[in-house]
Amino acid sequence: MPQDDIIVGLDIGTTKISAVIGQYSENNILEVTGVGSSPTRGLRRGIIINIESTVKSIIQAVEAAEMMSGREVDEVCTGISGAHIEGINSRGVVAVTGKGREIIKEDVERVIDAAKAIVIPMDRVILHVIPQEFIVDDQGGIKNPVGMIGVRLESEVHIVTGSLSAAQNIMKSVNRAGFKVNELILESLAASKAVLSQDEKELGVLLIDLGGGTTNILVHIEGSPYHSSILSIGGDQVTSDLSIMLKTPLDSAEKIKKDAGCCYLDLIADDEDVQIPRVGGRPPERISRRRIAQIIQPRMEEIFRLTKEQIENKGYLNRLGGGVVVVGGGALLPGVVELATETFGLPVRIGYPLKLGGLVEEYSSPEFATAVGLLLFGSRREDGAGLDIQRKDRSQGLFTRLKEWFQEFF
């Protein structure tokens, strides 16, 4: 990639769309030169339900980043989320047929193809095929088998599938906003790239992305994803609870959540109180912060409990030596670390994006973890057979189907 080319990460979230622009400096360092965001009401629980509203918000977010960067955007790397996302683990086996039984890159591609040969409905598409490990003649734990000698090559992979129509609607919205999608990445995978260390991934780590409409879950074990799923519950449900219980408009409930919210009662002093706006011209009322926390905490406990049940059912909870990392807008809620620590019985930290060059202060928030991760994916400065195969699969599978769809209808 030429050093003057720009890379854009576009996070299309349920409540907010964020854009991060980066480019490589003369010293070959990736620097963030523009950050922009815009609220949106065009999505529900991670799924686009209003194209026009989504297009408008994409344009506003990218234009804000362009103004800061002083550069115009043509292509973006964007994310996909929603309850339609499903992650499964699969295995493939092939015979090594090359000269001297030496494993070459083509053998790795064949065994990945064998592992991803699963039956999926016509309305779904494979988004990612991520190698976990390779096994050469019963010797496991191999990350890159190229150059090794063997007769039998096996692969363990994590496959992420999603709704074809959901992917099409993302592509359509971005295209109508005037941009081309060059990568479509699972959002939790992007966030993990921005906030997780390699040591955490090797030890085993649970990433929880607390978004507005969804909670994204991703488990890394021994350096690779082993479980990915999405809960159709997020910060919007917390806001809705506050609106109903406090009898205040949703906009006011959201402001109360951000300004006075807490999800762990033990952090609140008994004498703290806040003013609550009422509807219909009624005078505002003052209530205690403790009362607000009593509404928020049960919903946050539910999110963490459902996540824990998933991980326990898969048998991964006792393999999380790296603990839990929480990102997304919900990670900014006071008490998240304490409540998650109590729920999981593991070390918990808030995930802040990797510090790149450039406008560090503008994106140093868990809210921008996904957008920064998408920027890193879009930089294409990767190596290793696994990611190369993953890119080849995405370009030949998902994007071919989407391109055919666009040619047919537009």
C-alpha positions in Angstrom: 0.0 0.0 0.0 1.4 3.4 -0.9 2.2 5.5 2.2 0.0 8.3 1.1 -3.1 6.0 0.8 -5.7 6.5 3.5 -7.5 3.8 5.5 -10.9 4.2 7.0 -12.6 2.2 9.7 -16.4 2.6 9.7 -18.3 1.3 12.7 -22.1 1.2 12.0 -23.5 0.8 15.5 -27.1 0.7 16.6 -27.0 4.2 18.3 -23.9 5.8 16.7 -21.8 5.5 13.6 -18.1 6.2 14.0 -15.4 6.8 11.4 -11.7 6.7 11.9 -9.3 7.8 9.2 -5.6 6.7 9.2 -2.6 6.8 7.0 1.0 5.7 7.2 3.6 8.3 8.0 7.0 8.7 6.4 8.4 6.5 9.2 5.9 3.8 8.2 3.8 4.3 11.4 0.0 4.1 11.1 -1.4 7.5 12.3 -5.0 8.5 13.0 -5.7 11.8 11.2 -9.5 12.1 11.5 -12.2 10.9 13.8 -16.0 11.5 13.3 -19.2 10.2 14.7 -23.0 10.7 14.2 -26.0 9.4 16.1 -28.3 7.2 14.1 -31.8 5.7 14.4 -31.5 3.6 11.3 -30.6 0.4 13.1 -32.3 -1.9 15.5 -30.3 -4.4 17.5 -27.4 -4.2 15.0 -29.6 -4.6 11.9 -30.3 -1.8 9.4 -34.1 -1.1 9.3 -34.0 2.3 7.6 -31.6 2.8 4.7 -32.1 6.5 4.3 -31.4 7.3 8.0 -28.3 5.1 8.0 -27.0 6.6 4.8 -27.4 10.1 6.2 -25.6 9.2 9.5 -22.7 7.5 7.5 -22.2 10.6 5.5 -22.2 12.8 8.6 -19.7 10.6 10.4 -17.3 10.3 7.5 -17.6 14.0 6.6 -16.7 14.9 10.2 -13.6 12.7 10.0 -12.7 14.1 6.6 -12.8 17.7 7.9 -10.4 16.8 10.7 -8.2 14.8 8.4 -8.2 17.1 5.4 -8.5 14.1 3.1 -11.4 12.7 1.1 -12.6 9.1 1.6 -13.3 6.6 -1.2 -13.2 3.2 0.5 -14.0 2.0 4.0 -13.5 -1.1 6.1 -16.8 -1.6 7.9 -18.2 -3.9 10.5 -21.2 -6.3 10.8 -23.1 -7.3 13.9 -26.6 -8.5 14.9 -28.3 -11.6 16.4 -28.0 -13.3 12.9 -24.3 -13.8 13.5 -23.3 -17.3 14.3 -19.9 -18.8 15.1 -19.1 -22.5 14.7 -15.9 -24.6 15.0 -15.1 -27.1 12.2 -12.3 -29.5 11.2 -10.8 -30.4 7.9 -8.4 -33.2 6.9 -6.3 -33.7 3.7 -3.4 -35.8 2.6 -0.1 -34.1 1.9 0.8 -34.8 -1.8 3.7 -32.5 -2.5 7.3 -33.5 -3.3 9.0 -35.1 -0.3 5.7 -34.7 1.7 6.6 -31.1 2.5 3.6 -29.0 3.4 3.2 -26.0 1.1 0.8 -23.1 1.2 -1.5 -24.9 -1.3 -1.9 -27.7 1.2 -2.9 -25.2 3.9 -5.5 -23.7 1.5 -6.9 -27.2 0.7 -7.3 -28.1 4.4 -9.0 -24.8 5.1 -11.3 -25.4 2.2 -12.1 -28.9 3.6 -12.8 -27.4 7.1 -15.2 -24.8 5.7 -17.1 -27.3 3.6 -20.2 -27.0 5.8 -23.8 -26.8 4.8 -25.4 -23.4 5.3 -28.7 -22.1 4.2 -28.9 -20.0 1.0 -29.8 -16.9 2.9 -26.5 -17.0 4.9 -22.9 -16.4 4.0 -19.5 -17.2 5.4 -17.9 -14.0 6.7 -14.7 -15.4 8.2 -12.8 -18.6 8.3 -10.1 -18.3 11.0 -7.6 -21.1 11.6 -7.2 -22.1 15.3 -4.5 -24.7 14.9 -3.1 -27.3 12.5 -2.3 -30.9 13.2 0.4 -32.7 11.3 0.4 -36.5 11.7 -1.4 -36.2 15.1 1.0 -33.5 16.3 -1.2 -30.6 17.3 -0.8 -27.0 18.4 0.9 -25.9 15.2 0.1 -22.3 14.0 1.8 -22.4 10.6 2.6 -25.9 9.2 4.3 -24.6 5.9 7.6 -26.3 5.5 7.0 -29.2 7.8 7.1 -32.8 6.7 4.0 -35.0 7.1 1.5 -37.3 5.5 -1.8 -36.1 7.0 -2.7 -32.4 7.6 -5.7 -31.4 9.7 -7.0 -28.0 10.6 -9.3 -26.6 13.3 -11.1 -23.4 12.2 -13.6 -21.0 13.6 -16.2 -20.1 11.0 -18.4 -17.0 11.3 -21.6 -16.9 9.3 -24.2 -14.2 8.9 -27.4 -13.1 7.1 -26.8 -12.4 3.4 -29.5 -9.7 3.4 -28.0 -8.0 6.5 -24.6 -7.9 4.7 -26.3 -6.6 1.5 -28.0 -3.8 3.4 -24.7 -2.7 4.9 -23.1 -2.7 1.5 -26.1 -0.8 0.0 -26.1 1.9 2.7 -22.3 2.5 2.4 -22.5 2.6 -1.4 -25.4 5.0 -1.4 -23.4 7.2 1.0 -20.8 7.4 -1.8 -18.2 4.9 -0.5 -16.9 1.4 -1.4 -16.6 -1.4 1.1 -13.3 -3.2 0.8 -13.6 -5.2 4.0 -16.6 -6.5 6.0 -15.5 -7.6 9.4 -17.3 -9.0 12.4 -17.3 -6.1 14.9 -16.2 -8.1 17.9 -13.2 -9.4 15.9 -12.3 -5.8 15.0 -12.6 -4.7 18.6 -10.4 -7.5 19.8 -7.7 -6.5 17.3 -7.7 -3.0 18.8 -7.7 -3.8 22.5 -6.4 -7.3 23.2 -2.8 -8.2 23.7 -1.3 -11.3 22.3 -0.6 -12.6 25.8 -4.3 -12.3 26.7 -5.3 -14.1 23.6 -2.8 -16.9 24.3 -4.0 -17.2 28.0 -7.6 -17.2 27.0 -9.7 -14.0 27.2 -13.4 -13.0 26.9 -14.2 -9.8 25.0 -17.6 -8.2 25.8 -18.6 -5.3 23.5 -21.5 -3.5 25.2 -23.2 -1.7 22.4 -26.5 0.2 22.2 -28.7 -2.6 20.7 -26.5 -5.7 21.1 -23.8 -7.2 23.2 -21.0 -8.9 21.2 -19.2 -11.8 22.7 -15.8 -13.2 21.5 -13.6 -15.8 23.2 -9.9 -16.2 22.3 -8.1 -19.3 23.5 -4.5 -20.2 22.7 -4.3 -17.1 20.4 -7.4 -17.8 18.2 -11.2 -17.2 18.3 -13.1 -20.2 19.6 -16.6 -18.7 20.3 -18.4 -15.7 18.8 -22.0 -14.8 19.4 -24.3 -11.7 19.9 -27.0 -11.0 22.4 -30.0 -8.9 21.3 -29.7 -6.8 24.4 -27.6 -3.7 25.1 -27.5 -0.2 26.5 -30.8 0.8 24.8 -32.6 -1.7 27.2 -31.0 0.1 30.2 -32.2 3.4 28.8 -35.7 2.0 28.2 -35.8 0.6 31.8 -34.9 4.1 33.2 -37.5 5.7 31.0 -40.3 3.4 32.1 -39.4 3.2 35.8 -38.7 7.0 36.2 -41.6 8.0 33.8 -39.3 10.3 31.8 -38.7 10.6 28.0 -36.1 8.3 26.4 -33.8 11.3 25.6 -33.8 12.3 29.3 -33.3 8.7 30.4 -30.2 8.4 28.2 -28.8 11.7 29.7 -29.5 10.4 33.2 -27.7 7.1 32.4 -24.7 8.9 31.1 -24.5 11.7 33.7 -25.6 9.9 36.9 -25.8 6.2 36.0 -24.0 3.4 37.9 -24.4 -0.3 37.7 -22.9 -1.2 41.1 -24.8 -0.1 44.2 -21.8 -0.3 46.5 -20.1 2.6 44.7 -22.9 5.1 45.5 -23.2 7.3 48.6 -26.6 7.4 50.2 -27.0 11.2 50.0 -26.4 11.6 46.2 -29.4 12.7 44.2 -30.2 14.0 40.7 -33.0 15.9 39.0 -35.4 13.9 36.7 -37.3 15.7 33.9 -41.0 14.7 33.6 -43.3 14.5 30.5 -46.3 16.7 29.7 -44.9 19.9 31.3 -44.9 18.4 34.8 -42.3 19.8 37.1 -39.0 17.9 37.4 -38.4 15.7 40.5 -35.2 14.9 42.4 -34.4 11.2 43.2 -31.4 9.4 44.6 -28.6 8.0 42.5 -29.1 4.8 44.4 -32.6 4.5 42.9 -31.1 4.9 39.4 -28.5 2.2 40.1 -31.3 -0.1 41.4 -32.9 0.1 37.9 -29.6 -0.2 35.9 -27.9 -2.9 37.9 -30.4 -5.8 37.2 -30.3 -5.2 33.5 -26.4 -5.2 33.4 -26.4 -8.3 35.6 -28.7 -10.0 33.1 -26.3 -9.2 30.2 -23.3 -10.5 32.1 -25.2 -13.6 33.4 -26.4 -14.5 29.9 -22.8 -14.1 28.6 -21.4 -16.2 31.5 -24.0 -19.0 30.8 -23.0 -19.1 27.1 -19.3 -19.4 28.0 -19.9 -22.0 30.7 -22.1 -24.1 28.4 -19.2 -24.2 25.9 -16.7 -25.2 28.6 -14.6 -22.1 28.1 -15.0 -20.3 31.5 -12.2 -22.1 33.2 -9.8 -21.4 30.3 -9.9 -17.6 30.5 -6.5 -17.0 32.1 -6.5 -13.6 30.5 -9.7 -12.6 32.2 -12.5 -10.4 30.7 -12.1 -7.2 28.6 -15.1 -4.9 28.2 -15.5 -2.4 25.3 -18.2 -0.3 23.7 -20.2 2.6 25.0 -21.6 0.5 27.8 -18.0 0.1 29.2 -18.1 3.8 30.2 -20.9 3.1 32.8 -19.4 3.3 36.3 -19.4 0.0 38.1 -19.0 -2.2 35.0 -15.6 -3.5 36.1 -16.9 -4.3 39.7 -20.1 -5.9 38.5 -18.4 -8.0 35.8 -15.7 -9.1 38.3 -18.4 -10.2 40.7 -20.3 -12.1 38.0 -17.4 -13.9 36.3 -15.1 -14.3 39.2 -12.2 -13.2 36.9 -10.0 -10.2 36.4 -11.8 -7.5 34.4 -10.5 -4.4 32.6 -11.9 -1.8 30.3 -10.5 -2.1 26.8 -9.0 1.1 25.3 -7.8 1.1 21.7 -4.2 0.5 20.9 -2.4 3.8 20.8 -1.4 4.5 17.2 0.1 7.8 16.0 -1.8 10.9 15.4 -4.9 12.1 17.2 -4.6 9.8 20.2 -7.0 11.7 22.5 -9.7 11.7 19.9 -10.1 7.9 19.8 -8.8 6.8 23.2 -12.2 5.5 24.4 -13.8 2.0 24.5 -16.5 3.5 22.3 -14.0 3.6 19.4 -12.5 0.2 19.9 -14.4 -1.3 17.0 -13.7 1.6 14.6 -10.0 1.5 15.4 -9.9 -2.3 15.0 -11.6 -1.9 11.5 -8.9 0.6 10.7 -6.2 -1.9 11.6 -7.9 -4.6 9.5 -8.1 -2.2 6.6 -4.4 -1.4 6.8 -3.7 -4.8 5.3 -0.3 -4.9 6.9 -0.8 -8.5 7.9 1.1 -11.8 7.4 0.6 -15.4 8.2 -1.3 -18.1 6.2 -4.4 -17.9 8.3 -5.3 -14.3 7.6 -4.3 -14.6 3.9 -6.7 -17.5 3.5 -9.4 -15.6 5.4 -9.0 -12.6 3.0 -9.0 -14.9 0.0 -12.1 -16.6 1.2 -13.9 -13.3 1.9 -13.1 -11.8 -1.4 -14.0 -14.9 -3.4 -17.1 -15.8 -1.4 -19.0 -13.0 0.3 -18.0 -10.2 -2.0 -18.5 -12.2 -5.1 -22.1 -12.9 -4.0 -22.7 -9.3 -3.0 -21.2 -8.0 -6.3 -23.5 -10.4 -8.3 -26.5 -9.1 -6.2 -25.6 -5.4 -7.0 -25.2 -6.1 -10.7 -28.6 -7.8 -10.7 -30.5 -5.1 -8.9 -28.6 -1.9 -9.6 
